[in-house]
Amino acid sequence: MPDKTERTSAVEVFKAIGRFFGDFGEAVAHGDLWTRLSLIWMGAGYARRKKYFRAVVMTLFEIFIIWFTIAFGIRYVSKFGTLGTVKPEKVFNMQTMKNEWNDYDNSFQILLFSLFTLVVWLAAAVIWFTNVKKAYALQKLAEEGKHISTFREDVRDYIGKKFHVTLLTLPVLGVVIFTAIPILLLILVAFTNYDQNHMPPTNLFSWVGLQNFISLFGGGSLGASFGYAFVRVLGWTLIWAFFATFTNYFGGILLALYLNSKKTRLPKLWRTLFVVTIAVPQFVSLLLVRNFFSNGGIVNTICARIGLTGLLRSAGLISTSYIPFLSAPGWAHVMIILINIWIGVPYQMLISTGVLMNLPADQLESARMDGASRFQVFRHITMPYLLFVTGPALVTDFVRNINNFNVIYLLTEGAYTTTNQVLANAQAKEVDLLVTWLFRLTQDYYNYKMASAIGIIVFLICAAFTLIAFNRMIRGDREGTYQ
């Protein structure tokens, strides 16, 4: 159930939206002729108050939106409801006496350019509403006899006290173009039948509503395979994220405590050796480890020579002439977690070392004077302080591990082949995370519709966990405890 802070934030958002439209309504209701004329000519209010530069800018912006709509946007938005109806085919042209391609539709272009047009229209609408409000604000300043800033004063403001607006304009525009639009496109594709059988421009795809999500949760014609695969992959994704996060977290803390101990000899040497795993790129180290633990790798060769492979086979733990470290369910799951510990613990060790150097010395000294044991100091002072400082990073690591593509893909691609036919029908493997399953669907099978549906599920899981975890961690004021 949402707490008071969450409810207050939601209420404030709705109040801000209400104030925005309320101010616009007031401007239209009480504005003079020039303010109301701004509804049609966006530069009217500025021109009346002799702010000619802004009047020209808004007029040019309005002309651009009109031209954009007529020359580009309406062409695609008019087909947005169907995503195209004309398939490509060659038609004999009587004028050129040749077979030529007809004016066919491209469903992906229609979807992408329609989305882009809708985003532009939405931005233009916000600017339009805001422009009328500003025209009304200028009207009130004129009626009250107050000073209306000149162009030079506006320029000084935007490089002075309003410099944050100038500075953030391009980054916000970049976020909209390169982040918001692709995410919205992903969401829209999840409601279509865009796959290898409906690949534009050869074929068209269309809207299918919630059918892809129904199939993902076990319904529809694909439900038997995709529903089964989704449960298996989601379960392993959460198990992996939990163990990958907390084994590295606590392993790094224990290693940092050991290296910071006065009884440890040559701590700098040990710390340097552990850091080597960070210095080597993951791409290189993971591929090498995959070769080491492959069915014919050096580890299996050593195990066979010392008799470990035969011992495991005689005990019924394996049925092959090699140990399937990365090629069989169970074995592969455990090995992936263990290899990730080797990769991730040194990084967490460095973070924990920095935090341990800033432990509140007065609290440690007071605990020792009161006779607290080392374990009690660790439990009641060290660990709470570490969780307080590194808690946000812990949440981030959990979300990152849900989407940890490198470790899973580089360790198992080419080494693991599923024997589960139901999973194979859904193009999934027992060792797949949702993100690697999504990647395989787009790269090898061109099943963009199901990949998009999975992408939305991943986003919802990560967003929900992040919001809940961060809300719990930042609740209250604990900073004074550690100062």
Secondary structure, DSSP 8 states (H G I E B T S, - for coil): ---HHHHHHHHHHHHHHHHHHHHHHHHHHH--HHHHHTTTSTTHHHHHTT-HHHHHHHHHHHHHHHHHIIIIIHHHHTTTTTT------EEEETTTTEEEE-----HHHHHHHHHHHHHHHHHHHHHHHHHHHHHHHHHHHHHTT-----HHHHHHHHTTTTHHHHHHHHHHHHHIIIIIHHHHHHHHHTTB--STTS-TTTS---B-TTHHHHHHTT-STTHHHHHHHHHHHHHHHHHHHHHHHHHHHHHHHHHHHHHHSTT-SSHHHHHHHHHHHHHS-HHHHHHHHHHHTSTTSHHHHHHHHTTHHHHHHHTTS--SSS--TTTSTTHHHHHHHHHHHHHHHHHHHHHHHHHHTTS-HHHHHHHHHTT--HHHHIIIIIHHHHHHHHHHHHHHHHHHHHT-HHHHHHHHTTT-----HHHHHTT--TT--HHHHHHHHHHTS--HHHHHHHHHHHHHHHHHHHHHHHHHHSSS--GGGG-
